[in-house]
Amino acid sequence: MKQAKDLRIVYMGTPDFAVAPLKALVEGGYNVVAVVTTPDKPSGRGLKVNESAVKRYASEVGLPIMQPEKLKNEEFVEAFKALDADLGIVIAFRMLPEVIWAAPRLGTFNLHASLLPQYRGAAPINRAIMNGETVTGVTTFLLNPQIDEGAVIGQVKVEIEPSDNVGTLHDKLMYCGVNLVLETVEKLAAGECTPMEQESMLEGVELKPAPKIFKEDCHIDFSQNGTLIINQIRGLSPYPAAWGALGENLTAKIFEASFEAGEGSGKSAGTILSDDKHYIKVVCADGVIDVKELQLSGKKRMTTEDLLRGFRNITGYQFY
């Protein structure tokens, strides 16, 4: 039986969330024989070629990099099999075909940013905060043909503080995930792992999904209760950001806000209250949303006070 650091590991990932575990594997002396990531894409106004965060790190440390357009491409599949991998690790990547995830001798495991079976899907961090959860976590599980439904290897719980938004929680989960990935590699190498089928974890549990975030998920309905709105703002800040329309060609993304119960009584939802100097408050179903940081379309993100220095008659507008 190979020691953990002798395993031939293929690592698959794309964004910043996937960089920290890869870095820990490399710096810990594990044998990462290749990195698979998304192809470079032109983006921005100048269509500058943009490399994934994982590719940038892999290039820095000299790891072999594979960037297939299609994961079922015959040439890529043959090259992948030729790596003779013992273990695959996939973090924040694309859906893998079975010909890839089943190729490594010990299989392929994924790090998912929730406590599976809860929050299966593309946006587990956002959805947990938007739903008002106070606890989430990270899970490692073996891939199988169903998305996020493979047998669980390990989990770590993480508290969601009232001050957390998706940005801060992302970082908490990322650092917890680093240790869990290393522990999972060690367990699999030692044969000390009895993965738990998710079916056995479902009794009496109401599953909450984590589908991809779309523009309509980000639109704030100020006729809702304040707590729901604040959770929506937190769960979408800093990206992609909750927003409201102020007019036909004017929108405002809201990054930080607090809820004050009871204020604004008798005024319609979306009404803006302000002294034109220090505060912007928006009436909701059971109080007001006190906006702290926002970004008007075409402008930069700023505090409410900074915005009001150059924006006149904010109370002449209404959110809808």
Sequence and secondary structure as in RCSB ss.txt:
>XXXX:A:sequence
MKQAKDLRIVYMGTPDFAVAPLKALVEGGYNVVAVVTTPDKPSGRGLKVNESAVKRYASEVGLPIMQPEKLKNEE
FVEAFKALDADLGIVIAFRMLPEVIWAAPRLGTFNLHASLLPQYRGAAPINRAIMNGETVTGVTTFLLNPQIDEG
AVIGQVKVEIEPSDNVGTLHDKLMYCGVNLVLETVEKLAAGECTPMEQESMLEGVELKPAPKIFKEDCHIDFSQN
GTLIINQIRGLSPYPAAWGALGENLTAKIFEASFEAGEGSGKSAGTILSDDKHYIKVVCADGVIDVKELQLSGKK
RMTTEDLLRGFRNITGYQFY
>XXXX:A:secstr
   GGGS EEEEE SGGGHHHHHHHHHTT  EEEEE    EEETTTTEEE  HHHHHHHHTT  EE  S TT HH
HHHHHHHT  SEEEEES     HHHHT STT EEEEESS TTTT SS HHHHHHHTT SEEEEEEEE  SSTT S
 EEEEEEEE  TT  HHHHHHHHHHHHHHHHHHHHHHHHHT    B GGGG TT          HHHHB  TTS 
HHHHHHHHHHHTTTT EEEEEETTEEEEEEEEEEEETTTTTS TTBEEE SSS EEEEETTEEEEEEEEEETTS 
 EEHHHHHHH   GGG B  
